[in-house]
Amino acid sequence: EPLAVAARRALLGLLAAAHERVGLSYDKERFDDYHRTLAYVYVSDGRSVETWLLARGLATVLIVPPNILQAPCYEAAERLARARRIGLWHYAAYRTTPVEALGRHATGYRIIRGRVTRIDHARRAVWLHLGDAVVLRVARGDLPYLRPLDPDTLLHREVIARGWLH
């Protein structure tokens, strides 16, 4: 990914300055499906490593419910980097792209914008169609995080979505 090496170097520099001492705090889940530890990381002076990377445009926000405790802080740090167009936000690929402008074989991390033309309900997910080429999947278990928004109210409205395009 763009700036991955720069992000690694910056992180190593931060950890060296903190004498490689870090603290961890946890949210609702302590492990993911692959038994990896899920934690917020802080250097010895109390700074959040994640917020530090986000504010420099060296990372993007990824919130995985139910671990949402730091979401507002992370979103604010990323918003600042985006407004300044620093780091990743300097690249056109990380700016909002209308779905009509996506190439047929577009993949990777994207922020896209499009009008919801159809909504399908399945047992495990709600599918939001943005035109003919893009479909957003919202897992039923994640719907409570959209409240008070009802997905059915999105029909014919423009939405902005972010994540990995497949």
Residue pairs with C-beta under 8 A, 6 or more apart in sequence:
1 108
1 109
2 88
2 91
2 93
2 94
3 57
3 58
3 87
3 88
6 58
6 87
7 53
7 58
7 59
10 53
10 56
10 58
11 49
11 53
14 43
14 49
14 52
15 22
15 43
17 43
18 43
18 44
18 45
19 44
21 43
21 44
22 41
22 42
22 43
22 44
22 49
23 41
23 42
23 43
23 44
24 37
24 39
24 40
24 41
24 42
25 39
25 40
25 42
26 38
26 39
26 40
27 38
27 40
27 66
27 67
27 68
27 69
27 70
28 66
28 67
28 69
29 38
29 66
29 67
30 37
30 38
30 39
31 37
31 38
32 38
32 64
38 67
40 48
40 50
40 69
40 70
41 48
41 49
41 50
42 48
42 49
43 49
48 70
48 73
50 59
50 70
50 74
51 70
51 73
51 74
51 77
53 59
54 60
54 61
54 74
54 77
54 78
54 81
55 77
55 78
55 80
55 81
56 81
56 86
56 87
57 81
57 82
57 84
57 86
57 87
57 88
57 89
57 90
58 87
58 88
59 78
59 88
60 78
60 88
60 94
60 109
60 162
61 71
61 74
61 75
61 78
63 71
63 74
65 141
65 142
65 145
68 145
81 87
81 88
81 89
82 89
88 94
89 95
93 108
93 109
93 110
94 109
94 111
95 111
96 111
96 112
96 113
96 160
97 110
97 111
97 112
97 113
98 112
98 113
98 114
99 112
99 113
99 114
99 130
99 131
99 133
99 134
100 114
100 131
102 110
102 112
102 133
102 134
102 165
104 133
106 165
107 164
107 165
107 166
108 164
108 165
109 162
109 163
109 164
109 165
110 162
110 163
110 164
110 165
111 160
111 161
111 162
112 130
112 134
112 160
112 161
112 162
112 165
113 158
113 159
113 160
114 130
114 131
114 134
114 158
114 159
115 130
115 131
115 156
115 157
115 158
115 159
116 128
116 129
116 130
116 154
116 155
116 156
116 157
116 158
116 159
117 129
117 130
117 131
117 132
117 155
117 156
118 128
118 129
118 155
119 126
119 127
119 128
119 129
119 151
119 152
119 154
119 155
120 126
120 127
120 129
121 127
123 140
124 139
124 140
125 137
125 138
125 139
125 140
126 137
126 138
126 140
126 143
126 151
127 135
127 136
127 137
127 138
128 135
128 136
128 138
128 151
128 154
128 159
129 135
130 136
130 159
130 161
134 165
136 159
136 161
138 146
138 151
143 151
